[in-house]
Amino acid sequence: MTEKHLSSQFDNELNTVSARVMEMGGLVEAQIRQAIYALSQFNLDAAHQVMVTEHRVNAMEVEIDHELTTIIARRQPTARDLRLLIAFSKATTNLERMGDEANKMARMVQSIIESGAARSLPAGELRVAADLASAQLRKVLDALARLDTRAAIAILKEDDLIDQEFDGFVRKLITYMMEDPRTISPSLDLLFLAKAIERIGDHAKNLAELIIYLVEGKDVRHVAMDEIESTLSH
């Protein structure tokens, strides 16, 4: 992921922190997959495992932040190296927040199970959105490892699919609650769970924007898609 420097030690430090970011990404991806399994099976043990993993994700964020601070203080990097380290820092923040959303999913699954309404709720409707969000994270981690801006653009475009799934599910859930008011409380848990899935997609989008920033030096947050594509074609 990084270019060679005169100092081989600096290269080693950059490669080490890069590997740690990817390791954290893999851990969050596993956490999200576990949360999806907990949702699809209404499995309490799987939900608990997601919450346990959350502590490891949080610890990794703190450790990587410390490594980044140390490198910046020691090397005083400029230009592309500084951009790389800033991107790593933002990436770990987004990954930690993805882990938070997976943890929320697990807590909502636990709440739904404890309410006794698990099997009566349309949770299966969320599987498509959840799988999309998980796939987005997998793709963006691969794009980050390869610094692939084309893949990053494809991920930005696909974010709309998760938003569409979320909007459609909300409409179905409202209808469901209107038909049977007894399901309102557990249905609200399901709504928060759906929002957590949508937020995972948002953080994957943030990571895709970071890849473009890292490679091109251009901040494309809040920029229209046609403008981003135009920028990268030049």
C-alpha positions in Angstrom: 0.0 0.0 0.0 2.9 2.3 0.6 5.8 3.6 -1.5 9.5 3.1 -0.6 11.3 5.7 1.5 15.0 6.4 2.2 14.4 5.1 5.7 13.5 1.4 5.6 12.4 1.8 9.2 9.8 4.3 8.2 8.6 1.9 5.5 8.3 -0.8 8.1 6.2 1.5 10.4 3.9 2.4 7.6 3.4 -1.2 6.5 2.8 -2.3 10.1 0.1 0.3 10.7 -1.4 -0.5 7.3 -1.6 -4.2 8.2 -3.2 -3.3 11.6 -5.9 -1.3 9.8 -6.7 -4.2 7.5 -6.7 -6.5 10.5 -9.2 -4.3 12.3 -11.3 -4.2 9.1 -11.3 -8.0 9.0 -12.4 -8.1 12.7 -15.3 -5.7 12.0 -16.3 -7.6 8.9 -16.5 -10.8 11.0 -18.4 -8.9 13.7 -21.0 -7.8 11.1 -21.4 -11.3 9.6 -22.0 -12.6 13.2 -24.6 -9.9 13.7 -26.3 -10.9 10.5 -26.3 -14.5 11.6 -27.8 -13.5 15.0 -30.5 -11.6 13.2 -31.3 -14.3 10.6 -31.4 -17.1 13.2 -32.5 -15.0 16.3 -29.5 -16.6 18.0 -28.7 -15.2 21.4 -25.2 -16.7 21.6 -24.2 -15.1 18.3 -25.5 -11.8 19.5 -23.5 -12.1 22.6 -20.3 -12.9 20.6 -20.8 -9.7 18.6 -20.8 -7.7 21.9 -17.6 -9.5 23.1 -15.9 -8.7 19.8 -16.8 -5.0 20.3 -14.3 -4.7 23.1 -11.5 -6.0 20.8 -12.5 -3.6 18.0 -12.4 -0.6 20.5 -9.0 -1.7 21.8 -7.6 -1.9 18.3 -8.8 1.6 17.5 -6.9 3.0 20.5 -3.8 1.0 19.7 -3.7 2.1 16.0 -4.3 5.7 17.0 -1.4 5.5 19.4 0.8 4.0 16.6 -0.2 6.8 14.2 0.5 9.6 16.7 3.9 8.1 17.4 4.8 7.9 13.7 3.6 11.5 13.1 5.6 12.8 16.1 8.8 10.8 15.2 8.8 11.3 11.4 7.0 14.6 10.9 5.7 13.4 7.6 4.6 15.7 4.7 2.6 15.5 1.5 1.5 12.0 0.6 2.8 10.3 3.8 0.8 12.7 6.0 -2.3 12.1 3.8 -1.8 8.4 4.2 -1.6 8.6 8.0 -4.6 10.9 8.2 -6.5 8.4 6.0 -5.6 5.5 8.3 -6.8 7.5 11.3 -10.2 8.2 9.6 -10.4 4.6 8.4 -10.1 3.3 11.9 -12.7 5.7 13.2 -15.2 4.5 10.5 -14.4 0.9 11.2 -14.9 1.4 14.9 -18.3 3.0 14.2 -19.2 0.1 12.0 -18.4 -2.2 14.9 -20.7 0.0 17.1 -23.5 -0.5 14.6 -23.0 -4.3 14.6 -23.1 -4.1 18.4 -26.4 -2.2 18.2 -27.7 -4.9 15.9 -26.8 -7.5 18.4 -28.5 -5.6 21.3 -31.7 -5.2 19.2 -31.7 -8.9 18.4 -31.3 -9.7 22.1 -34.2 -7.3 22.9 -36.4 -8.9 20.3 -35.7 -12.4 21.5 -36.4 -11.4 25.1 -39.8 -9.8 24.0 -40.9 -13.2 22.7 -41.9 -11.7 19.4 -38.9 -12.9 17.4 -40.6 -15.4 15.0 -43.6 -13.1 14.3 -41.6 -10.2 13.0 -40.5 -9.7 9.3 -36.8 -9.8 10.1 -36.0 -11.8 7.0 -36.8 -8.7 5.0 -33.7 -7.2 6.4 -31.3 -9.9 5.1 -30.8 -8.3 1.7 -29.8 -4.9 3.1 -27.6 -6.6 5.7 -25.8 -8.7 3.1 -25.3 -5.6 0.9 -23.8 -3.7 3.8 -21.5 -6.7 4.6 -20.4 -7.0 1.0 -19.8 -3.2 0.8 -17.3 -3.5 3.7 -15.5 -6.5 2.1 -15.2 -4.6 -1.2 -14.0 -1.4 0.4 -11.3 -3.2 2.4 -10.1 -4.8 -0.8 -10.2 -1.5 -2.6 -8.2 0.1 0.3 -5.6 -2.6 0.1 -5.1 -2.0 -3.6 -5.7 1.7 -3.5 -8.3 1.2 -6.3 -10.2 4.4 -7.0 -12.4 2.7 -9.7 -13.6 0.2 -7.1 -14.2 3.0 -4.7 -16.4 4.8 -7.2 -18.4 1.6 -7.7 -18.9 1.3 -3.9 -20.2 4.9 -3.8 -22.7 4.1 -6.5 -23.9 1.0 -4.7 -24.6 2.8 -1.5 -28.0 3.9 -2.9 -29.1 0.2 -3.0 -28.8 -0.1 0.8 -30.7 3.2 1.2 -33.5 1.9 -1.1 -33.7 -1.4 0.9 -33.9 0.6 4.1 -36.7 2.9 2.8 -38.7 -0.1 1.5 -38.3 -2.0 4.8 -39.5 1.0 6.8 -42.7 1.2 4.7 -43.4 -2.5 5.2 -42.7 -2.2 9.0 -45.1 0.7 9.4 -47.8 -1.4 7.6 -47.0 -4.3 9.9 -47.4 -2.3 13.0 -50.6 -0.8 11.9 -52.1 -4.2 11.3 -51.1 -5.5 14.7 -50.4 -2.8 17.3 -49.1 -5.5 19.7 -45.9 -5.7 17.6 -45.1 -2.0 17.9 -42.4 -2.3 20.6 -40.4 -5.2 19.0 -41.0 -3.6 15.6 -39.3 -0.5 16.8 -36.3 -2.6 17.8 -36.3 -3.9 14.3 -36.4 -0.4 12.9 -33.4 0.6 14.9 -31.7 -2.5 13.7 -32.4 -1.6 10.1 -31.0 1.9 10.7 -27.8 0.3 12.1 -27.4 -1.7 8.8 -28.0 1.5 6.8 -25.3 3.3 8.8 -22.8 0.5 8.1 -23.3 1.2 4.4 -22.7 4.9 5.1 -19.4 4.2 6.8 -18.3 1.9 3.9 -19.1 4.9 1.6 -16.9 7.1 3.9 -14.1 4.6 3.4 -14.5 4.7 -0.3 -14.2 8.5 -0.3 -11.1 8.1 1.8 -9.5 5.9 -0.9 -10.0 8.7 -3.5 -8.6 11.3 -1.1 -5.6 9.1 -0.4 -4.8 8.4 -4.1 -5.9 11.7 -5.7 -5.5 14.1 -2.9 -9.1 15.3 -3.5 -11.8 15.5 -0.8 -14.9 14.2 -2.5 -17.2 14.3 0.5 -20.6 15.9 -0.4 -19.6 16.0 -4.1 -22.0 14.8 -6.8 -21.1 11.5 -8.4 -20.8 12.9 -11.9 -18.3 15.5 -10.6 -16.3 12.8 -8.8 -16.1 10.7 -12.0 -15.1 13.8 -14.0 -12.3 14.6 -11.5 -10.8 11.2 -11.7 -11.0 11.0 -15.5 -8.6 13.9 -15.8 
